[in-house]
Structure formats: structure tokens, C-alpha cells
């Protein structure tokens, strides 16, 4: 069935947020990603999943990706992706290494239609009525995005007294 899709990236910047970390146990996110995403987005377990995880037992290199989504209404959902990669030294009792993490977020709206008249009705509905509701949803979704960012920074101890806040548009 054909679809009419709208997708907006959540960060205000032109790119997504990247965290760089060097220190003890850089891959600790693997134990905390589910808790951070599920509790912040207030979702149940079927809406969170580990997309992939890889661990090299010869040199300690790793990469992983977690995804979560929060359905907002019948047409709109918030989608968050956490990607991480790096090296955690094997045989080191301190488990030192480095890690980079990328946080991606989108607000996606999808309307399904069967013919061109219905497509034009969906487009008109979105433009005339739903756009204001979607703008409010976008601000809340950005707030979720930055709360996840702050929780991950707290996990690694790289936060300041002032927290990152979603800028208002």
C-alpha cells in the first residue's frame, strides 16, 4: 500500500550527537542501554531491541546498535537509535579503552492511502490540522532525545552541572 511519509530529525544541529570517551570500561553501555531507553521513553520491552552487537575476542574491539520507538498516536512515532564502537583492552583488570557513541533520533509520521484522492486528503489534513499537534509532539520528542543523551553522559561521568536541554524552535 502506498504511503505518505514525514520524517524530522530531533537534534537542532545539522548532525546527530556523538559522545567520545576514553577510560575505564568503555563498553558498559551494553548493560545499561535497555534501562536508559526504556525508562526515559516509558516504553515496554517489545518497543526496544538490540539491532546488532559484535565483540572481537582477539583485541577487544566492539560495536553495537540499539533501537527503540515510542508510538505517539495512530500515525506518528518517535524513533531513537544508539550506535557505539570502540576498543576495550582484554586482559587489563581496569578494562581501559575508548568508545564513540552516536545518538540518532527522528519523529516519523506515516499515512497510508489507496488512491490519489485519498493521498490529497491526507496531505490537506496534515497541512491544515495535524501539523500543530505534530509540532508539539516534536518538542516532546526532542526533550526525550536530550534526556537520553544526558543519561548516557551520566553513565560515563562526562556531564557538567548544567544539562543539555532541547533548544526551542
Contact map, one row per residue, 1 for C-alpha under 8 A:
1110000000000000000000000000000000000000000000000000000000000000000000000000000000000000000000000000000000000001110000000000000000000000000000000000000000000000000000000
1111000000000000000000000000000000000000000000000000000000000000000000000000000000000000000000000000000000000001110000000000000000000000000000000000000000000000000000000
1111100000000000000000000000000000000000000000000000000000000000000000000000000000000000000000000000000000000111100000000000000000000000000000000000000000000000000000000
0111110000000000000000000000000000000000000000000000000000000000000000000000000000000000000000000000000000000111100000100010000000000000000000000000000000000000000000000
0011111000000000000000000000000000000000000000000000000000000000000000000000000000000000000000000000000000011110000000000000000000000000000000000000000000000000000000000
0001111100000000000000000000000000000000000000000000000000000000000000000000000000000000000000000000000000011100000000000000000000000000000000000000000000000000000000000
0000111110000000000000000000000000000000000000000000000000000000000000000000000000000000000000000000000001111000000000000000000000000000000000000000000000000000000000000
0000011111000000000000000000000000000000000000000000000000000000000000000000000000000000000000000000000001110000000000000000000000000000000000000000000000000000000000000
0000001111110000000000000000000000000000000000000000000000000000000000000000000000000000000000000000000111100000000000000000000000000000000000000000000000000000000000000
0000000111110000000000000000000000000000000000000000000000000000000000000000000000000000000000000000000111100000000000000000000000000000010011001000000000000000000000000
0000000011111111100000000000000000000000000000000000000000000000000000000000000000000000000000000000000010000000000000000000000000000000000001001000000000000000000001000
0000000011111100000000000000000000000000000000000000000000000000000000000000000000000000000000000000000000000000000000000000000000000000000000000000000000000000000001100
0000000000111111000000000000000000000000000000000000000000000000000000000000000000000000000000000000000000000000000000000000000000000000000000000000000000000000000000000
0000000000111111000000000000000000000000000000000000000000000000000000000000000000000000000000000000000000000000000000000000000000000000000000000000000000000000000000000
0000000000101111100000000000000000000000000000000000000000000000000000000000000000000000000000000000000000000000000000000000000000000000000000000000000000000000000000000
0000000000101111110000000000000000000000000000000000000000000000000000000000000000000000000000000000011110000000000000000000000000000000000000000000000000000000000000000
0000000000100011111000000000000000000000000000000000000000000000000000000000000000000000000000000000011100000000000000000000000000000000000000000000000000000000000000000
0000000000000001111100000000000000000000000000000000000000000000000000000000000000000000000000000001111000000000000000000000000000000000000000000000000000000000000000000
0000000000000000111110000000000000000000000000000000000000000000000000000000000000000000000000000001110000000000000000000000000000000000000000000000000010000000000000000
0000000000000000011111000000000000000000000000000000000000000000000000000000000000000000000000000111100000000000000000000000000000000000000000000000000000000000000000000
0000000000000000001111100100000000000000000000000000000000000000000000000000000000000000000000000111000000000000000000000000000000000000000000000000000000010000000000000
0000000000000000000111110100000000000000000000000000000000000000000000000000000000000000000000011110000000000000000000000000000000000000000000000000000000000000000000000
0000000000000000000011111100000000000000000000000000000000000000000000000000000000000000000000011100000000000000000000000000000000000000000000000000000000000000000000000
0000000000000000000001111100000000000000000000000000000000000000000000000000000000000000000001111000000000000000000000000000000000000000000000000000000000000000000000000
0000000000000000000000111111000000000000000000000000000000000000000000000000000000000001000001111000000000000000000000000000000000000000000000000000000000000000000000000
0000000000000000000011111111100000000000000000000000000000000000000000000000000000000111000000111110000000000000000000000000000000000000000000000000000000000000000000000
0000000000000000000000001111110000000000000000000000000000000100000000000000000000000101000000000010000000000000000000000000000000000000000000000000000000000000000000000
0000000000000000000000001111111100000000000000000000000000000000000000000000000000000000000000000000000000000000000000000000000000000000000000000000000000000000000000000
0000000000000000000000000111111110000000000000000000000000000000000000000000000000000000000000000000000000000000000000000000000000000000000000000000000100100000000000000
0000000000000000000000000011111110000000000000000000000000000001000000000000000000000000000000000000000000000000000000000000000000000000000000000000000000000000000000000
0000000000000000000000000001111111000000000000000000000000000000000000000000000000000000000000000000000000000000000000000000000000000000000000000000000000000000000000000
0000000000000000000000000001111111110000000000000000000000000000000000000000000000000000000000000000000000000000000000000000000000000000000000000000000000000000000000000
0000000000000000000000000000111111111000000000000000000000000000010000000000000000000000000000000000000000000000000000000000000000000000000000000000000000000000000000000
0000000000000000000000000000001111111100000000010000000000000000000000000000000000000000000000000000000000000000000000000000000000000000000000000000000000000000000000000
0000000000000000000000000000000111111110000000000000000000000000000000000000000000000000000000000000000000000000000000000000000000000000000000000000000000000000000000000
0000000000000000000000000000000111111111000000000000000000000000000000000000000000000000000000000000000000000000000000000000000000000000000000000001001100000000000000000
0000000000000000000000000000000011111111110000010000000000000000000100000000000000000000000000000000000000000000000000000000000000000000000000000001000000000000000000000
0000000000000000000000000000000001111111111110010000000000000000000100000000000000000000000000000000000000000000000000000000000000000000000000000000000000000000000000000
0000000000000000000000000000000000111111111000000000000000000000000000000000000000000000000000000000000000000000000000000000000000000000000000000000000000000000000000000
0000000000000000000000000000000000011111110000000000000000000000000000000000000000000000000000000000000000000000000000000000000000000000000000010011000000000000000000000
0000000000000000000000000000000000001111111000000000000000000000000001000000000000000000000000000000000000000000000000000000000000000000000000010000000000000000000000000
0000000000000000000000000000000000001111111100000000000000000000000000000000000000000000000000000000000000000000000000000000000000000000000000000000000000000000000000000
0000000000000000000000000000000000000110111110110000000000000000000001000000000000000000000000000000000000000000000000000000000000000000000000000000000000000000000000000
0000000000000000000000000000000000000100011111110000000000000000000000000000000000000000000000000000000000000000000000000000000000000000000000000000000000000000000000000
0000000000000000000000000000000000000100001111111000000000000000000000000000000000000000000000000000000000000000000000000000000000000000000000000000000000000000000000000
0000000000000000000000000000000000000000000111111000000000000000000000000000000000000000000000000000000000000000000000000000000000000000000000000000000000000000000000000
0000000000000000000000000000000000000000001111111000000000000000000111000000000000000000000000000000000000000000000000000000000000000000000000000000000000000000000000000
0000000000000000000000000000000001001100001111111100000000000000011110000000000000000000000000000000000000000000000000000000000000000000000000000000000000000000000000000
0000000000000000000000000000000000000000000011111110000000000000011100000000000000000000000000000000000000000000000000000000000000000000000000000000000000000000000000000
0000000000000000000000000000000000000000000000011111100000000001111000000000000000000000000000000000000000000000000000000000000000000000000000000000000000000000000000000
0000000000000000000000000000000000000000000000001111100000000001111000000000000000000000000000000000000000000000000000000000000000000000000000000000000000000000000000000
0000000000000000000000000000000000000000000000000111110000000001110000000000000000000000000000000000000000000000000000000000000000000000000000000000000000000000000000000
0000000000000000000000000000000000000000000000000111111000000111100000000000000000000000000000000000000000000000000000000000000000000000000000000000000000000000000000000
0000000000000000000000000000000000000000000000000001111100000111000000000000000000000000000000000000000000000000000000000000000000000000000000000000000000000000000000000
0000000000000000000000000000000000000000000000000000111110011110000000000000000000000000000000000000000000000000000000000000000000000000000000000000000000000000000000000
0000000000000000000000000000000000000000000000000000011111111100000000000000000000000000000000000000000000000000000000000000000000000000000000000000000000000000000000000
0000000000000000000000000000000000000000000000000000001111111000000000000000000000000000010000000000000000000000000000000000000000000000000000000000000000000000000000000
0000000000000000000000000000000000000000000000000000000111110000000000000000000000000000010000000000000000000000000000000000000000000000000000000000000000000000000000000
0000000000000000000000000000000000000000000000000000000111111000000000000000000000000011110000000000000000000000000000000000000000000000000000000000000000000000000000000
0000000000000000000000000000000000000000000000000000001111111100000000000000000000000011110000000000000000000000000000000000000000000000000000000000000000000000000000000
0000000000000000000000000000000000000000000000000000001110111110000000000000000000001111000000000000000000000000000000000000000000000000000000000000000000000000000000000
0000000000000000000000000010000000000000000000000000111100011111000000000000000000011111000000000000000000000000000000000000000000000000000000000000000000000000000000000
0000000000000000000000000000000000000000000000000000111000001111100000000000000000111100000000000000000000000000000000000000000000000000000000000000000000000000000000000
0000000000000000000000000000010000000000000000000111110000000111110000000000000000111000000000000000000000000000000000000000000000000000000000000000000000000000000000000
0000000000000000000000000000000000000000000000000111100000000011111000000000000011110000000000000000000000000000000000000000000000000000000000000000000000000000000000000
0000000000000000000000000000000010000000000000011111000000000001111100000000000011100000000000000000000000000000000000000000000000000000000000000000000000000000000000000
0000000000000000000000000000000000000000000000011110000000000000111110000000001111000000000000000000000000000000000000000000000000000000000000000000000000000000000000000
0000000000000000000000000000000000001100000000111000000000000000011111000000001110000000000000000000000000000000000000000000000000000000000000000000000000000000000000000
0000000000000000000000000000000000000000000000110000000000000000001111100000111100000000000000000000000000000000000000000000000000000000000000000000000000000000000000000
0000000000000000000000000000000000000000101000100000000000000000000111110000111000000000000000000000000000000000000000000000000000000000000000000000000000000000000000000
0000000000000000000000000000000000000000000000000000000000000000000011111101110000000000000000000000000000000000000000000000000000000000000000000000000000000000000000000
0000000000000000000000000000000000000000000000000000000000000000000001111111110000000000000000000000000000000000000000000000000000000000100000000000000000000000000000000
0000000000000000000000000000000000000000000000000000000000000000000000111111100000000000000000000000000000000000000000000000000000000000000000000000000000000000000000000
0000000000000000000000000000000000000000000000000000000000000000000000111111000000000000000000000000000000000000000000000000000000000000000000000000000000000000000000000
0000000000000000000000000000000000000000000000000000000000000000000000011111100000000000000000000000000000001110000000000000000000000000000000000000000000000000000000000
0000000000000000000000000000000000000000000000000000000000000000000000111111110000000000000000000000000000111100000000000000000000000000000000000000000000000000000000000
0000000000000000000000000000000000000000000000000000000000000000000011111011111000000000000000000000000000111000000000000000000000000000000000000000000000000000000000000
0000000000000000000000000000000000000000000000000000000000000000000011110001111100000000000000000000000011110000000000000000000000000000000010000000000000000000000000000
0000000000000000000000000000000000000000000000000000000000000000001111000000111110000000000000000000000011110000000000000000000000000000000000000000000000000000000000000
0000000000000000000000000000000000000000000000000000000000000000001110000000011111000000000000000000001111000000000000000000000000000000000000001000000000000000000000000
0000000000000000000000000000000000000000000000000000000000000000111100000000001111100000000000000000001110000000000000000000000000000000000000000000000000000000000000000
0000000000000000000000000000000000000000000000000000000000000000111000000000000111110000000000000000111100000000000000000000000000000000000000000000000000000000000000000
0000000000000000000000000000000000000000000000000000000000000011110000000000000011111000000000000000111000000000000000000000000000000000000000000000000000000000000000000
0000000000000000000000000000000000000000000000000000000000000111100000000000000001111100000000000011110000000000000000000000000000000000000000000000000000000000000000000
0000000000000000000000000000000000000000000000000000000000001111000000000000000000111110000000000011100000000000000000000000000000000000000000000000000000000000000000000
0000000000000000000000000110000000000000000000000000000000001110000000000000000000011111000000001111000000000000000000000000000000000000000000000000000000000000000000000
0000000000000000000000000100000000000000000000000000000000111100000000000000000000001111100000001110000000000000000000000000000000000000000000000000000000000000000000000
0000000000000000000000001110000000000000000000000000000000111100000000000000000000000111110000111100000000000000000000000000000000000000000000000000000000000000000000000
0000000000000000000000000000000000000000000000000000000000110000000000000000000000000011111100111000000000000000000000000000000000000000000000000000000000000000000000000
0000000000000000000000000000000000000000000000000000000011110000000000000000000000000001111100100000000000000000000000000000000000000000000000000000000000000000000000000
0000000000000000000000000000000000000000000000000000000000000000000000000000000000000000111110100000000000000000000000000000000000000000000000000000000000000000000000000
0000000000000000000000000000000000000000000000000000000000000000000000000000000000000000111111110000000000000000000000000000000000000000000000000000000000000000000000000
0000000000000000000000000000000000000000000000000000000000000000000000000000000000000000001111100000000000000000000000000000000000000000000000000000000000000000000000000
0000000000000000000000011000000000000000000000000000000000000000000000000000000000000000000111110000000000000000000000000000000000000000000000000000000000000000000000000
0000000000000000000000011100000000000000000000000000000000000000000000000000000000000001111111111000000000000000000000000000000000000000000000000000000000000000000000000
0000000000000000000001111100000000000000000000000000000000000000000000000000000000000001100101111100000000000000000000000000000000000000000000000000000000000000000000000
0000000000000000000001111100000000000000000000000000000000000000000000000000000000000111100000111110000000000000000000000000000000000000000000000000000000000000000000000
0000000000000000000111100100000000000000000000000000000000000000000000000000000000000111000000011111000000000000000000000000000000000000000000000000000000000000000000000
0000000000000000000111000110000000000000000000000000000000000000000000000000000000011110000000001111100000000000000000000000000000000000000000000000000000000000000000000
0000000000000000011110000000000000000000000000000000000000000000000000000000000000011100000000000111110000000000000000000000000000000000000000000000000000000000000000000
0000000000000000011100000000000000000000000000000000000000000000000000000000000001111000000000000011111000000000000000000000000000000000000000000000000000000000000000000
0000000000000001111000000000000000000000000000000000000000000000000000000000000001110000000000000001111100000000000000000000000000000000000000000000000000000000000000000
0000000000000001110000000000000000000000000000000000000000000000000000000000000111100000000000000000111110000000000000000000000000000000000000000000100000000000000000000
0000000011000001100000000000000000000000000000000000000000000000000000000000000111000000000000000000011111000000000000000000000000000000000000000000000000000000000000000
0000000011100001000000000000000000000000000000000000000000000000000000000000011110000000000000000000001111100000000000000000000000000000000000001000000000000000000000000
0000001111000000000000000000000000000000000000000000000000000000000000000000011100000000000000000000000111110000000000000000000000000000000000000000000000000000000000000
0000001111000000000000000000000000000000000000000000000000000000000000000001111000000000000000000000000011111000000000000000000000000000010010000000000000000000000000000
0000111100000000000000000000000000000000000000000000000000000000000000000001111000000000000000000000000001111100000000000000000000000000000000000000000000000000000000000
0000111000000000000000000000000000000000000000000000000000000000000000000011100000000000000000000000000000111110000000000000000000000000000000000000000000000000000000000
0011110000000000000000000000000000000000000000000000000000000000000000000011000000000000000000000000000000011111000000000000000000000000000000000000000000000000000000000
0011100000000000000000000000000000000000000000000000000000000000000000000010000000000000000000000000000000001111100000000100000000000000000000000000000000000000000000000
1111000000000000000000000000000000000000000000000000000000000000000000000000000000000000000000000000000000000111110000000000000000000000000000000000000000000000000000000
1111000000000000000000000000000000000000000000000000000000000000000000000000000000000000000000000000000000000011111101100100000000000000000000000000000000000000000000000
1100000000000000000000000000000000000000000000000000000000000000000000000000000000000000000000000000000000000001111101100000000000000000000000000000000000000000000000000
0000000000000000000000000000000000000000000000000000000000000000000000000000000000000000000000000000000000000000111111100000000000000000000000000000000000000000000000000
0000000000000000000000000000000000000000000000000000000000000000000000000000000000000000000000000000000000000000111111110000000000000000000000000000000000000000000000000
0000000000000000000000000000000000000000000000000000000000000000000000000000000000000000000000000000000000000000001111111000000000000000000000000000000000000000000000000
0000000000000000000000000000000000000000000000000000000000000000000000000000000000000000000000000000000000000000111111111100000000000000000000000000000000000000000000000
0001000000000000000000000000000000000000000000000000000000000000000000000000000000000000000000000000000000000000111111111110000000000000000000000000000000000000000000000
0000000000000000000000000000000000000000000000000000000000000000000000000000000000000000000000000000000000000000000111111111000000000000000000000000000000000000000000000
0000000000000000000000000000000000000000000000000000000000000000000000000000000000000000000000000000000000000000000011111111100000000000000000000000000000000000000000000
0000000000000000000000000000000000000000000000000000000000000000000000000000000000000000000000000000000000000010100001111111110000000000000000000000000000000000000000000
0001000000000000000000000000000000000000000000000000000000000000000000000000000000000000000000000000000000000000000000111111111000000000000000000000000000000000000000000
0000000000000000000000000000000000000000000000000000000000000000000000000000000000000000000000000000000000000000000000011111111100000000000000000000000000000000000000000
0000000000000000000000000000000000000000000000000000000000000000000000000000000000000000000000000000000000000000000000001111111111000000000000000000000000000000000000000
0000000000000000000000000000000000000000000000000000000000000000000000000000000000000000000000000000000000000000000000000111111111100000000000000000000000000000000000000
0000000000000000000000000000000000000000000000000000000000000000000000000000000000000000000000000000000000000000000000000011111111100000000000000000000000000000000000000
0000000000000000000000000000000000000000000000000000000000000000000000000000000000000000000000000000000000000000000000000001111111100000000000000000000000000000000000000
0000000000000000000000000000000000000000000000000000000000000000000000000000000000000000000000000000000000000000000000000000111111111000000000000000000000000000000000000
0000000000000000000000000000000000000000000000000000000000000000000000000000000000000000000000000000000000000000000000000000111111111100000000000000000000000000000000000
0000000000000000000000000000000000000000000000000000000000000000000000000000000000000000000000000000000000000000000000000000011111111110000000000000000000000000000000000
0000000000000000000000000000000000000000000000000000000000000000000000000000000000000000000000000000000000000000000000000000000011111111000000000000000000000000000000000
0000000000000000000000000000000000000000000000000000000000000000000000000000000000000000000000000000000000000000000000000000000011111111100000000000000000000000000000000
0000000000000000000000000000000000000000000000000000000000000000000000000000000000000000000000000000000000000000000000000000000001111111110000000000000000000000000000000
0000000000000000000000000000000000000000000000000000000000000000000000000000000000000000000000000000000000000000000000000000000000111111111000000000000000000000000000000
0000000000000000000000000000000000000000000000000000000000000000000000000000000000000000000000000000000000000000000000000000000000011111111100000000000000000000000000000
0000000000000000000000000000000000000000000000000000000000000000000000010000000000000000000000000000000000000000000000000000000000001111111110000000000000000000000000000
0000000001000000000000000000000000000000000000000000000000000000000000000000000000000000000000000000000000100000000000000000000000000111111111000000000000000000000000000
0000000000000000000000000000000000000000000000000000000000000000000000000000000000000000000000000000000000000000000000000000000000000011111111100000000000000000000001010
0000000000000000000000000000000000000000000000000000000000000000000000000000000000000000000000000000000000000000000000000000000000000001111111110000000000000000000000000
0000000001000000000000000000000000000000000000000000000000000000000000000000010000000000000000000000000000100000000000000000000000000000111111111000000000000000000000000
0000000001100000000000000000000000000000000000000000000000000000000000000000000000000000000000000000000000000000000000000000000000000000011111111100000000000000000001000
0000000000000000000000000000000000000000000000000000000000000000000000000000000000000000000000000000000000000000000000000000000000000000001111111110000000000000000011000
0000000000000000000000000000000000000001100000000000000000000000000000000000000000000000000000000000000000000000000000000000000000000000000111111111000000000000000000000
0000000001100000000000000000000000000000000000000000000000000000000000000000000100000000000000000000000010000000000000000000000000000000000011111111100000000000000000000
0000000000000000000000000000000000000000000000000000000000000000000000000000000000000000000000000000000000000000000000000000000000000000000001111111110000000000000111000
0000000000000000000000000000000000000001000000000000000000000000000000000000000000000000000000000000000000000000000000000000000000000000000000111111111000000000000110000
0000000000000000000000000000000000011001000000000000000000000000000000000000000000000000000000000000000000000000000000000000000000000000000000011111111100000000000000000
0000000000000000000000000000000000000000000000000000000000000000000000000000000000000000000000000000001000000000000000000000000000000000000000001111111110000000000100000
0000000000000000000000000000000000000000000000000000000000000000000000000000000000000000000000000000000000000000000000000000000000000000000000000111111111000010001100000
0000000000000000000000000000000000010000000000000000000000000000000000000000000000000000000000000000000000000000000000000000000000000000000000000011111111100000000000000
0000000000000000000000000000100000010000000000000000000000000000000000000000000000000000000000000000000000000000000000000000000000000000000000000001111111110000000000000
0000000000000000001000000000000000000000000000000000000000000000000000000000000000000000000000000000000000000000000000000000000000000000000000000000111111111110000000000
0000000000000000000000000000000000000000000000000000000000000000000000000000000000000000000000000000000000000000000000000000000000000000000000000000011111111110000000000
0000000000000000000000000000100000000000000000000000000000000000000000000000000000000000000000000000000000000000000000000000000000000000000000000000001111111100000000000
0000000000000000000010000000000000000000000000000000000000000000000000000000000000000000000000000000000000000000000000000000000000000000000000000000000111111100000000000
0000000000000000000000000000000000000000000000000000000000000000000000000000000000000000000000000000000000000000000000000000000000000000000000000000000011111110000000000
0000000000000000000000000000000000000000000000000000000000000000000000000000000000000000000000000000000000000000000000000000000000000000000000000000000011111111000000000
0000000000000000000000000000000000000000000000000000000000000000000000000000000000000000000000000000000000000000000000000000000000000000000000000000010011001111111000000
0000000000000000000000000000000000000000000000000000000000000000000000000000000000000000000000000000000000000000000000000000000000000000000000000000000000000111111000000
0000000000000000000000000000000000000000000000000000000000000000000000000000000000000000000000000000000000000000000000000000000000000000000000000000000000000011111000000
0000000000000000000000000000000000000000000000000000000000000000000000000000000000000000000000000000000000000000000000000000000000000000000000000000000000000011111100000
0000000000000000000000000000000000000000000000000000000000000000000000000000000000000000000000000000000000000000000000000000000000000000000000000000010000000011111110000
0000000000000000000000000000000000000000000000000000000000000000000000000000000000000000000000000000000000000000000000000000000000000000000000000110110000000000011111000
0000000000000000000000000000000000000000000000000000000000000000000000000000000000000000000000000000000000000000000000000000000000000000000000100110000000000000001111100
0000000000110000000000000000000000000000000000000000000000000000000000000000000000000000000000000000000000000000000000000000000000000000001001100100000000000000000111110
0000000000010000000000000000000000000000000000000000000000000000000000000000000000000000000000000000000000000000000000000000000000000000000000000000000000000000000011111
0000000000000000000000000000000000000000000000000000000000000000000000000000000000000000000000000000000000000000000000000000000000000000001000000000000000000000000001111
0000000000000000000000000000000000000000000000000000000000000000000000000000000000000000000000000000000000000000000000000000000000000000000000000000000000000000000000111
